[in-house]
Amino acid sequence: MANIKSAKKRIKVIENKTLVNKKRKSQIKTYIKNFENALDNNNIDEAKEIFKTIERKLDRAAIKGTVSKNSARRKVSKLAKKINTAI
């Protein structure tokens, strides 16, 4: 365990950031599942709306450093390809 005050603070800050990152990643995964369910049920309009939300969430996560920019762009590209083939 850390003895120095600044090290103790860093531990708290890291724990808080870890929780925020987990929340963001979990939200993104949930939206992706909803997107795929909408595509499976041929709800193209609903899938398009969810896709816009996913794109915003992934961009935000990339800006904040939760996921890398390349990873976010790759996921958006993969989902865009799915929706374009479904149309």
N, CA, C and O atoms as CSV, one atom per row, in Angstrom:
chain,resi,resn,atom,element,x,y,z
A,1,MET,N,N,0.835,-1.184,0.000
A,1,MET,CA,C,0.000,0.000,0.000
A,1,MET,C,C,0.881,1.248,0.000
A,1,MET,O,O,1.972,1.262,0.570
A,2,ALA,N,N,0.382,2.280,-0.647
A,2,ALA,CA,C,1.146,3.517,-0.770
A,2,ALA,C,C,1.197,4.257,0.570
A,2,ALA,O,O,0.230,4.266,1.331
A,3,ASN,N,N,2.343,4.871,0.834
A,3,ASN,CA,C,2.520,5.647,2.060
A,3,ASN,C,C,2.453,7.144,1.795
A,3,ASN,O,O,2.081,7.917,2.678
A,4,ILE,N,N,2.805,7.549,0.598
A,4,ILE,CA,C,2.859,8.971,0.267
A,4,ILE,C,C,1.457,9.449,-0.108
A,4,ILE,O,O,0.693,8.744,-0.767
A,5,LYS,N,N,1.143,10.674,0.334
A,5,LYS,CA,C,-0.192,11.225,0.132
A,5,LYS,C,C,-0.573,11.296,-1.349
A,5,LYS,O,O,-1.700,10.964,-1.716
A,6,SER,N,N,0.356,11.724,-2.192
A,6,SER,CA,C,0.050,11.851,-3.627
A,6,SER,C,C,-0.176,10.478,-4.267
A,6,SER,O,O,-0.986,10.345,-5.185
A,7,ALA,N,N,0.533,9.474,-3.789
A,7,ALA,CA,C,0.346,8.121,-4.315
A,7,ALA,C,C,-1.020,7.572,-3.916
A,7,ALA,O,O,-1.668,6.877,-4.697
A,8,LYS,N,N,-1.457,7.890,-2.688
A,8,LYS,CA,C,-2.784,7.469,-2.251
A,8,LYS,C,C,-3.857,8.123,-3.105
A,8,LYS,O,O,-4.844,7.486,-3.475
A,9,LYS,N,N,-3.658,9.401,-3.415
A,9,LYS,CA,C,-4.622,10.116,-4.252
A,9,LYS,C,C,-4.670,9.508,-5.648
A,9,LYS,O,O,-5.751,9.333,-6.210
A,10,ARG,N,N,-3.512,9.187,-6.210
A,10,ARG,CA,C,-3.477,8.587,-7.549
A,10,ARG,C,C,-4.252,7.279,-7.581
A,10,ARG,O,O,-4.937,6.987,-8.562
A,11,ILE,N,N,-4.150,6.496,-6.527
A,11,ILE,CA,C,-4.888,5.233,-6.458
A,11,ILE,C,C,-6.386,5.497,-6.533
A,11,ILE,O,O,-7.102,4.805,-7.256
A,12,LYS,N,N,-6.870,6.505,-5.782
A,12,LYS,CA,C,-8.297,6.855,-5.812
A,12,LYS,C,C,-8.721,7.339,-7.188
A,12,LYS,O,O,-9.777,6.957,-7.692
A,13,VAL,N,N,-7.892,8.184,-7.794
A,13,VAL,CA,C,-8.216,8.736,-9.118
A,13,VAL,C,C,-8.287,7.612,-10.150
A,13,VAL,O,O,-9.196,7.580,-10.979
A,14,ILE,N,N,-7.337,6.702,-10.096
A,14,ILE,CA,C,-7.312,5.582,-11.045
A,14,ILE,C,C,-8.544,4.700,-10.863
A,14,ILE,O,O,-9.121,4.239,-11.848
A,15,GLU,N,N,-8.953,4.462,-9.627
A,15,GLU,CA,C,-10.150,3.659,-9.382
A,15,GLU,C,C,-11.381,4.323,-9.985
A,15,GLU,O,O,-12.216,3.650,-10.589
A,16,ASN,N,N,-11.499,5.647,-9.825
A,16,ASN,CA,C,-12.645,6.364,-10.384
A,16,ASN,C,C,-12.636,6.321,-11.911
A,16,ASN,O,O,-13.673,6.107,-12.538
A,17,LYS,N,N,-11.470,6.524,-12.500
A,17,LYS,CA,C,-11.370,6.491,-13.961
A,17,LYS,C,C,-11.672,5.097,-14.496
A,17,LYS,O,O,-12.272,4.956,-15.562
A,18,THR,N,N,-11.261,4.070,-13.763
A,18,THR,CA,C,-11.533,2.697,-14.172
A,18,THR,C,C,-13.034,2.437,-14.201
A,18,THR,O,O,-13.536,1.791,-15.121
A,19,LEU,N,N,-13.748,2.935,-13.204
A,19,LEU,CA,C,-15.201,2.766,-13.166
A,19,LEU,C,C,-15.875,3.478,-14.339
A,19,LEU,O,O,-16.795,2.938,-14.953
A,20,VAL,N,N,-15.416,4.683,-14.645
A,20,VAL,CA,C,-15.992,5.436,-15.759
A,20,VAL,C,C,-15.729,4.713,-17.073
A,20,VAL,O,O,-16.621,4.611,-17.915
A,21,ASN,N,N,-14.506,4.210,-17.251
A,21,ASN,CA,C,-14.172,3.495,-18.478
A,21,ASN,C,C,-15.001,2.224,-18.629
A,21,ASN,O,O,-15.457,1.906,-19.727
A,22,LYS,N,N,-15.198,1.491,-17.525
A,22,LYS,CA,C,-16.020,0.280,-17.567
A,22,LYS,C,C,-17.450,0.619,-17.967
A,22,LYS,O,O,-18.074,-0.102,-18.745
A,23,LYS,N,N,-17.964,1.724,-17.426
A,23,LYS,CA,C,-19.328,2.145,-17.743
A,23,LYS,C,C,-19.454,2.468,-19.229
A,23,LYS,O,O,-20.412,2.049,-19.878
A,24,ARG,N,N,-18.495,3.208,-19.764
A,24,ARG,CA,C,-18.529,3.574,-21.184
A,24,ARG,C,C,-18.472,2.340,-22.072
A,24,ARG,O,O,-19.255,2.208,-23.013
A,25,LYS,N,N,-17.545,1.438,-21.773
A,25,LYS,CA,C,-17.404,0.229,-22.589
A,25,LYS,C,C,-18.666,-0.635,-22.512
A,25,LYS,O,O,-19.090,-1.206,-23.517
A,26,SER,N,N,-19.256,-0.727,-21.337
A,26,SER,CA,C,-20.469,-1.517,-21.169
A,26,SER,C,C,-21.619,-0.922,-21.973
A,26,SER,O,O,-22.375,-1.657,-22.609
A,27,GLN,N,N,-21.758,0.404,-21.951
A,27,GLN,CA,C,-22.796,1.067,-22.741
A,27,GLN,C,C,-22.622,0.781,-24.218
A,27,GLN,O,O,-23.593,0.491,-24.917
A,28,ILE,N,N,-21.406,0.861,-24.690
A,28,ILE,CA,C,-21.128,0.636,-26.112
A,28,ILE,C,C,-21.491,-0.799,-26.486
A,28,ILE,O,O,-22.117,-1.033,-27.519
A,29,LYS,N,N,-21.101,-1.753,-25.654
A,29,LYS,CA,C,-21.414,-3.153,-25.943
A,29,LYS,C,C,-22.919,-3.381,-25.975
A,29,LYS,O,O,-23.417,-4.128,-26.817
A,30,THR,N,N,-23.648,-2.736,-25.058
A,30,THR,CA,C,-25.101,-2.876,-25.018
A,30,THR,C,C,-25.730,-2.313,-26.286
A,30,THR,O,O,-26.619,-2.931,-26.872
A,31,TYR,N,N,-25.267,-1.136,-26.708
A,31,TYR,CA,C,-25.798,-0.541,-27.930
A,31,TYR,C,C,-25.499,-1.418,-29.149
A,31,TYR,O,O,-26.335,-1.538,-30.045
A,32,ILE,N,N,-24.329,-2.020,-29.186
A,32,ILE,CA,C,-23.975,-2.885,-30.309
A,32,ILE,C,C,-24.895,-4.109,-30.339
A,32,ILE,O,O,-25.329,-4.533,-31.410
A,33,LYS,N,N,-25.192,-4.679,-29.164
A,33,LYS,CA,C,-26.114,-5.814,-29.106
A,33,LYS,C,C,-27.500,-5.403,-29.590
A,33,LYS,O,O,-28.142,-6.138,-30.341
A,34,ASN,N,N,-27.965,-4.226,-29.158
A,34,ASN,CA,C,-29.269,-3.738,-29.606
A,34,ASN,C,C,-29.281,-3.503,-31.113
A,34,ASN,O,O,-30.279,-3.771,-31.782
A,35,PHE,N,N,-28.168,-3.001,-31.641
A,35,PHE,CA,C,-28.033,-2.759,-33.076
A,35,PHE,C,C,-28.151,-4.073,-33.849
A,35,PHE,O,O,-28.878,-4.155,-34.839
A,36,GLU,N,N,-27.437,-5.088,-33.394
A,36,GLU,CA,C,-27.462,-6.383,-34.075
A,36,GLU,C,C,-28.841,-7.042,-33.961
A,36,GLU,O,O,-29.294,-7.697,-34.900
A,37,ASN,N,N,-29.503,-6.872,-32.824
A,37,ASN,CA,C,-30.862,-7.404,-32.681
A,37,ASN,C,C,-31.820,-6.704,-33.640
A,37,ASN,O,O,-32.693,-7.344,-34.226
A,38,ALA,N,N,-31.660,-5.397,-33.799
A,38,ALA,CA,C,-32.520,-4.646,-34.719
A,38,ALA,C,C,-32.293,-5.118,-36.153
A,38,ALA,O,O,-33.245,-5.247,-36.923
A,39,LEU,N,N,-31.040,-5.375,-36.510
A,39,LEU,CA,C,-30.756,-5.871,-37.863
A,39,LEU,C,C,-31.338,-7.271,-38.068
A,39,LEU,O,O,-31.868,-7.577,-39.136
A,40,ASP,N,N,-31.238,-8.106,-37.057
A,40,ASP,CA,C,-31.790,-9.460,-37.168
A,40,ASP,C,C,-33.306,-9.442,-37.352
A,40,ASP,O,O,-33.872,-10.306,-38.022
A,41,ASN,N,N,-33.955,-8.444,-36.746
A,41,ASN,CA,C,-35.407,-8.329,-36.841
A,41,ASN,C,C,-35.845,-7.442,-38.009
A,41,ASN,O,O,-37.022,-7.097,-38.119
A,42,ASN,N,N,-34.910,-7.076,-38.871
A,42,ASN,CA,C,-35.171,-6.241,-40.053
A,42,ASN,C,C,-35.758,-4.879,-39.708
A,42,ASN,O,O,-36.557,-4.340,-40.473
A,43,ASN,N,N,-35.373,-4.317,-38.567
A,43,ASN,CA,C,-35.761,-2.958,-38.189
A,43,ASN,C,C,-34.641,-2.010,-38.622
A,43,ASN,O,O,-33.823,-1.587,-37.805
A,44,ILE,N,N,-34.615,-1.688,-39.898
A,44,ILE,CA,C,-33.519,-0.887,-40.451
A,44,ILE,C,C,-33.517,0.523,-39.872
A,44,ILE,O,O,-32.455,1.062,-39.562
A,45,ASP,N,N,-34.702,1.128,-39.721
A,45,ASP,CA,C,-34.766,2.495,-39.189
A,45,ASP,C,C,-34.249,2.549,-37.755
A,45,ASP,O,O,-33.501,3.455,-37.388
A,46,GLU,N,N,-34.652,1.578,-36.957
A,46,GLU,CA,C,-34.176,1.514,-35.568
A,46,GLU,C,C,-32.666,1.284,-35.538
A,46,GLU,O,O,-31.960,1.879,-34.723
A,47,ALA,N,N,-32.176,0.428,-36.418
A,47,ALA,CA,C,-30.739,0.147,-36.479
A,47,ALA,C,C,-29.959,1.395,-36.855
A,47,ALA,O,O,-28.874,1.630,-36.323
A,48,LYS,N,N,-30.498,2.202,-37.767
A,48,LYS,CA,C,-29.819,3.440,-38.164
A,48,LYS,C,C,-29.713,4.413,-36.993
A,48,LYS,O,O,-28.677,5.049,-36.803
A,49,GLU,N,N,-30.780,4.528,-36.213
A,49,GLU,CA,C,-30.766,5.414,-35.045
A,49,GLU,C,C,-29.750,4.929,-34.007
A,49,GLU,O,O,-28.997,5.722,-33.444
A,50,ILE,N,N,-29.742,3.631,-33.767
A,50,ILE,CA,C,-28.792,3.066,-32.809
A,50,ILE,C,C,-27.366,3.243,-33.320
A,50,ILE,O,O,-26.450,3.494,-32.537
A,51,PHE,N,N,-27.180,3.111,-34.632
A,51,PHE,CA,C,-25.853,3.282,-35.223
A,51,PHE,C,C,-25.319,4.693,-34.974
A,51,PHE,O,O,-24.141,4.867,-34.662
A,52,LYS,N,N,-26.182,5.697,-35.111
A,52,LYS,CA,C,-25.758,7.077,-34.847
A,52,LYS,C,C,-25.310,7.235,-33.402
A,52,LYS,O,O,-24.313,7.898,-33.117
A,53,THR,N,N,-26.055,6.620,-32.498
A,53,THR,CA,C,-25.703,6.692,-31.079
A,53,THR,C,C,-24.379,5.992,-30.809
A,53,THR,O,O,-23.534,6.502,-30.073
A,54,ILE,N,N,-24.208,4.822,-31.409
A,54,ILE,CA,C,-22.955,4.075,-31.217
A,54,ILE,C,C,-21.781,4.890,-31.725
A,54,ILE,O,O,-20.733,4.949,-31.081
A,55,GLU,N,N,-21.953,5.514,-32.874
A,55,GLU,CA,C,-20.857,6.304,-33.451
A,55,GLU,C,C,-20.476,7.450,-32.514
A,55,GLU,O,O,-19.291,7.710,-32.308
A,56,ARG,N,N,-21.466,8.136,-31.947
A,56,ARG,CA,C,-21.186,9.227,-31.004
A,56,ARG,C,C,-20.479,8.698,-29.762
A,56,ARG,O,O,-19.501,9.279,-29.292
A,57,LYS,N,N,-20.989,7.584,-29.239
A,57,LYS,CA,C,-20.400,7.018,-28.019
A,57,LYS,C,C,-18.953,6.572,-28.253
A,57,LYS,O,O,-18.082,6.806,-27.415
A,58,LEU,N,N,-18.706,5.931,-29.393
A,58,LEU,CA,C,-17.351,5.478,-29.686
A,58,LEU,C,C,-16.401,6.650,-29.905
A,58,LEU,O,O,-15.254,6.608,-29.461
A,59,ASP,N,N,-16.865,7.690,-30.584
A,59,ASP,CA,C,-16.018,8.870,-30.778
A,59,ASP,C,C,-15.669,9.507,-29.442
A,59,ASP,O,O,-14.526,9.898,-29.205
A,60,ARG,N,N,-16.665,9.606,-28.575
A,60,ARG,CA,C,-16.441,10.181,-27.255
A,60,ARG,C,C,-15.445,9.336,-26.460
A,60,ARG,O,O,-14.546,9.872,-25.811
A,61,ALA,N,N,-15.611,8.024,-26.516
A,61,ALA,CA,C,-14.708,7.121,-25.796
A,61,ALA,C,C,-13.286,7.235,-26.339
A,61,ALA,O,O,-12.319,7.146,-25.582
A,62,ALA,N,N,-13.161,7.434,-27.653
A,62,ALA,CA,C,-11.832,7.575,-28.249
A,62,ALA,C,C,-11.192,8.886,-27.819
A,62,ALA,O,O,-9.995,8.930,-27.533
A,63,ILE,N,N,-11.975,9.943,-27.772
A,63,ILE,CA,C,-11.439,11.242,-27.344
A,63,ILE,C,C,-10.985,11.179,-25.894
A,63,ILE,O,O,-9.939,11.725,-25.543
A,64,LYS,N,N,-11.766,10.515,-25.055
A,64,LYS,CA,C,-11.438,10.422,-23.634
A,64,LYS,C,C,-10.356,9.391,-23.335
A,64,LYS,O,O,-9.842,9.346,-22.217
A,65,GLY,N,N,-10.003,8.566,-24.314
A,65,GLY,CA,C,-8.933,7.603,-24.107
A,65,GLY,C,C,-9.398,6.264,-23.572
A,65,GLY,O,O,-8.575,5.441,-23.172
A,66,THR,N,N,-10.695,6.030,-23.558
A,66,THR,CA,C,-11.212,4.749,-23.085
A,66,THR,C,C,-10.860,3.643,-24.060
A,66,THR,O,O,-10.438,2.559,-23.657
A,67,VAL,N,N,-11.036,3.918,-25.342
A,67,VAL,CA,C,-10.616,3.002,-26.403
A,67,VAL,C,C,-9.720,3.784,-27.357
A,67,VAL,O,O,-9.782,5.013,-27.406
A,68,SER,N,N,-8.893,3.078,-28.108
A,68,SER,CA,C,-8.022,3.780,-29.041
A,68,SER,C,C,-8.835,4.295,-30.222
A,68,SER,O,O,-9.905,3.769,-30.526
A,69,LYS,N,N,-8.324,5.317,-30.880
A,69,LYS,CA,C,-9.028,5.901,-32.021
A,69,LYS,C,C,-9.192,4.886,-33.144
A,69,LYS,O,O,-10.243,4.824,-33.781
A,70,ASN,N,N,-8.156,4.096,-33.385
A,70,ASN,CA,C,-8.225,3.087,-34.447
A,70,ASN,C,C,-9.273,2.022,-34.128
A,70,ASN,O,O,-10.001,1.577,-35.016
A,71,SER,N,N,-9.346,1.622,-32.883
A,71,SER,CA,C,-10.327,0.621,-32.474
A,71,SER,C,C,-11.745,1.154,-32.651
A,71,SER,O,O,-12.625,0.438,-33.130
A,72,ALA,N,N,-11.966,2.401,-32.268
A,72,ALA,CA,C,-13.281,3.012,-32.411
A,72,ALA,C,C,-13.678,3.103,-33.883
A,72,ALA,O,O,-14.804,2.761,-34.244
A,73,ARG,N,N,-12.770,3.558,-34.723
A,73,ARG,CA,C,-13.048,3.694,-36.150
A,73,ARG,C,C,-13.301,2.333,-36.785
A,73,ARG,O,O,-14.161,2.204,-37.657
A,74,ARG,N,N,-12.560,1.319,-36.354
A,74,ARG,CA,C,-12.726,-0.024,-36.892
A,74,ARG,C,C,-14.110,-0.578,-36.542
A,74,ARG,O,O,-14.764,-1.198,-37.380
A,75,LYS,N,N,-14.555,-0.351,-35.297
A,75,LYS,CA,C,-15.871,-0.834,-34.893
A,75,LYS,C,C,-16.975,-0.117,-35.657
A,75,LYS,O,O,-17.947,-0.743,-36.081
A,76,VAL,N,N,-16.830,1.197,-35.834
A,76,VAL,CA,C,-17.838,1.956,-36.582
A,76,VAL,C,C,-17.889,1.477,-38.024
A,76,VAL,O,O,-18.971,1.325,-38.592
A,77,SER,N,N,-16.733,1.242,-38.615
A,77,SER,CA,C,-16.669,0.778,-39.995
A,77,SER,C,C,-17.340,-0.584,-40.141
A,77,SER,O,O,-18.078,-0.817,-41.098
A,78,LYS,N,N,-17.085,-1.471,-39.203
A,78,LYS,CA,C,-17.659,-2.813,-39.235
A,78,LYS,C,C,-19.186,-2.757,-39.147
A,78,LYS,O,O,-19.886,-3.483,-39.853
A,79,LEU,N,N,-19.689,-1.884,-38.267
A,79,LEU,CA,C,-21.137,-1.752,-38.115
A,79,LEU,C,C,-21.765,-1.080,-39.331
A,79,LEU,O,O,-22.873,-1.433,-39.735
A,80,ALA,N,N,-21.062,-0.115,-39.912
A,80,ALA,CA,C,-21.565,0.553,-41.122
A,80,ALA,C,C,-21.669,-0.439,-42.269
A,80,ALA,O,O,-22.617,-0.402,-43.052
A,81,LYS,N,N,-20.695,-1.315,-42.359
A,81,LYS,CA,C,-20.724,-2.330,-43.407
A,81,LYS,C,C,-21.934,-3.252,-43.210
A,81,LYS,O,O,-22.596,-3.628,-44.177
A,82,LYS,N,N,-22.217,-3.612,-41.960
A,82,LYS,CA,C,-23.362,-4.475,-41.670
A,82,LYS,C,C,-24.674,-3.805,-42.088
A,82,LYS,O,O,-25.538,-4.435,-42.698
A,83,ILE,N,N,-24.807,-2.529,-41.751
A,83,ILE,CA,C,-26.065,-1.848,-42.055
A,83,ILE,C,C,-26.215,-1.621,-43.553
A,83,ILE,O,O,-27.332,-1.646,-44.072
A,84,ASN,N,N,-25.114,-1.402,-44.252
A,84,ASN,CA,C,-25.190,-1.193,-45.705
A,84,ASN,C,C,-25.538,-2.477,-46.450
A,84,ASN,O,O,-26.223,-2.438,-47.472
A,85,THR,N,N,-25.076,-3.595,-45.951
A,85,THR,CA,C,-25.419,-4.864,-46.604
A,85,THR,C,C,-26.857,-5.270,-46.301
A,85,THR,O,O,-27.472,-6.006,-47.073
A,86,ALA,N,N,-27.398,-4.787,-45.173
A,86,ALA,CA,C,-28.766,-5.138,-44.791
A,86,ALA,C,C,-29.792,-4.359,-45.612
A,86,ALA,O,O,-30.931,-4.803,-45.763
A,87,ILE,N,N,-29.403,-3.220,-46.133
A,87,ILE,CA,C,-30.355,-2.365,-46.878
A,87,ILE,C,C,-30.694,-2.953,-48.206
A,87,ILE,O,O,-31.475,-2.370,-48.958
